[in-house]
């Protein structure tokens, strides 16, 4: 008897021995048939492991577990600020990608083309006003959520051993979030953007020793021009999304391994 025929016989004998109902026998027969071809059982076990792993990493209600009802920073919803900021980032990324179909950082050498593109999106593009508003508010919600997330981590002592590296990574992420916001703030190229850019130039020039080099690199000179807008666009659209997405993935991966921090 071949090995395959023997396995089939063993399965049938096992089901007969268990005195299964016709429905149960049909289900098991189908599952065995699928498992031989697609390894269904292996994937089901993997999903089961993932399910228990996710439940293990879900934040517990520290206010109930440790009788911390009078401690604001242990309030349960504050433990979801990291997820909230990630969701805001995803919304901002998707809406920003859609805006990228209609926005141009000026291709004619005239930076005012960018402002004309914003006017078109806001006034003439169908649902353009809503799309830009979603992008803008998602970005602002992300900044607020990341800031509050850092405060929660600090006041609950969640940055302590063994989470020091993830705390430093969080500092890098909130700094990049500020850069994200600043570069996006300049892209409409209106009066607010122009003077915010001018302040940025002066701040860059104030850096000791390397100030003028930093201003030349980031702003294309000491006065705002087409080169400034082009650099902000490249940083905002092509550089930061890849860097921030990678760091967020690492940040979440470390939390996944270490688990939610208990109160100190």
N, C-alpha and C positions, 0 to 999 in steps of 0.2 A: 504494500500500500504506500502510495507516495505521501510526502510530508503534507502537501496541501490537502489531499483527501483525508488524511488522518486528522488534521486540524478541524476540517468541516465535520467529521464524524464526532470529534470530541465536543464541539459546540452544540451539536444536535443532542448528544447524550446528556450534556450538562443541563440544557433547557428542559429536556424530558424529565430528568431527575428532579428538577426544581418544581415541577408541576405548574408551569406558568400558564396564564390565560392566553387565549389566541392573540389578544392585542399586545400583551407583553412579549410574547414570542416573536410576533411580527416586528415589533420595535427593535428587539435585540438582534434579530436576523438582519434587518436593514442597517443597524449600526455596525455590526460585524462586517457586512459587505462593504460599507463605505470606509470603514477603518482600514481594511486591507488595501484599499486603493488610494485613500487620501489622508491616512493617519489622523482620523477625526479625534480619536481618544487622546492623542498626544496634545492636540490643540485645545481640547476641552480642559485638560489638566493644566495647560499653560494659562488659560483664561481664569480658571479657578484660583491658581496661585496669584495671578495679577489682581483678582478681586480681593483676596484677603490682604494682599500687600497694600492696596489702595486704602482699605479700611484701617489698616494699621497706621498709615501715615496721616489719616484725617485728624485735624486738631480736636483735642478733647476740651470739654468745658472746664477750664481750670477754676472758674469761680465756684463751681459745685464740688469739684474734686478736692480742692484745697481750702474751701471755705473762705474765698477771697471776694465776697460780694461787695465789700467796700473799696476794692482796688480797681480803679477805672481801667488801667492798662491791661488787666487780665479779663476784661469784658470779651465775651466769645467772638463777636463780629470783628474785633480788631485783629484776630488771628487769620482773617481772610483777606487782609489788605494786599498781601503779596499776590494772591490769585486775582484780586480785583485790578491791580495795576497791570498784570499780564494781559487780562482781557481787554483793558483799555488800550494797551499797546497793539494788540491784534486788530482791534477796530480801527485805530489810527493808521495802521499799516495798510489795511485793505482799502479804506477810504482814500488814503494818500496815493495808493497805486492807481485808483480810478481817476483821481485828480490829475495824475501824471499824463493821462491821455490828452488832456486839454490845455495843460500849462506848459509854457515855454519860458526859459530864463533869458529870452531875447536872442535871436539868431541873426539880427540885422545890425548889430553893433550899438543899438539904442536900448538901454535898460528899461525905458518906459514901455517897451513891448510887453514886459512881464506884467505891469500894472494893467495894460489893456487886456491881457489874457484873464486876469482876475475879474475885471469888469464883465467880460464875456461869460465867465462861469457863473457869476452872481446874477446877471440880468437876463441873459439870453439862453443859456444852456438849461434844458429841461431837468428839473430837480437839482440844478447846480448849486443853488443857495443852500438847500438841505445837505448836499454832499459836503460842501465846504464847512458848513456848521458842524456836521458830525465829526469831521476830521479835527476841527479846532477844539471842540469840547472834549473829544476823546483824549487829545493831547493834554489839555488842562487837567482833566480827571486823572490821567496817568501821573502827572507831576505831583498833584495833591496826594494821591494814593501812595506813591513811592515815599514821599516825605513823611506821611503818617506811619507808614510801615517801618521806616527807620526809627522813628520815635518810639513805636511800640517795642521794637527789638531792643532798643537802648534801655528803656525804663523797666523792662522785664528781665534784663540781664541775659538776654538770649544770644548776645555776642560773645559770651565767655567760653572757655574751653569746653568742648573741642570745636567750637564754631567760629574761631577767630578769622580763619581764611575766608569763610563765607561772608562774614561781616565786612572785611576789606573789599571783597568782590561787590558787596552791596554799595559801598561808598563809591567805587568806580562806576557802578551802574547809575546811581543818582547823579553823579557828575556828568556822565554821558547823556542822561535825560535832560539836564540843563542845556547842554550843547545842542541836543536835538531841538529843544524849544527855541533856542536863540537863532539857529540857522533857519528854522521854519518861519520865525518871526520876520526875517529879512526878505523872504521870497516874494511877498506881494509888492515890494518896492514902492510903498507909499511913504508919506511923511514920517509916520512912526518908524517904519523900517529904516528909512534913511538916517534918522538921527540915532536910532539904536545901533546902526552900523558904524556911525561916526564915533560914538562912545566906545564901541568895541575896538576901533582902530587906536584910540587914545589909550585904552587900557592895555592893549598889546604893546604899544610903544613904551609903556611904563615898566615893562618887565626888565629887571636889571640885566645888563650886558647883551642879552639876545633880543631885546625888545624890537628893534627895527627889523631884524631878520624875521621875527614872528609875524610882525605886521605885513611884511612883504609876502610871506608865505600864505597867510590866511586870508588877507584882504587884497592882495595884488597891488599894494602900494599904500601910501599914506592918505590918499583921498579915495572916496568911493567911486567905482566905475563899473563897466561891464565885467571886468575881471573879478570884482568882488562878488557880484551876483552869481557868476559862473562857479566860483569856488564854493559859495554857500550851497548852491544847488547840488554840486557833486558830493559835498560832505553829507548833506541831508538825505539824499536819495540813494547814493551809491556806496558810501563808506559806512555811515553809522548803522543802517539797518542790518548789515551783515555782522558787524562787530557786536551790536547790542543783542541781536537774536542769539548769537553764539554764547555770549556771557550769561544771558537769561537761562539758556538751556543748561549750562554748567551749574548755575546758581540753584535751579530747581533740582538738578540731579544730586547735588550735595545735600539738599534738604530731604530728598527722597531716601538717601542712604542713612543720614543721621537721625531723621525723624523730627517731629515738632519739638521744640525746646520746652522743657518743663520749667516752671517758675523757680527763680533763684531766691 
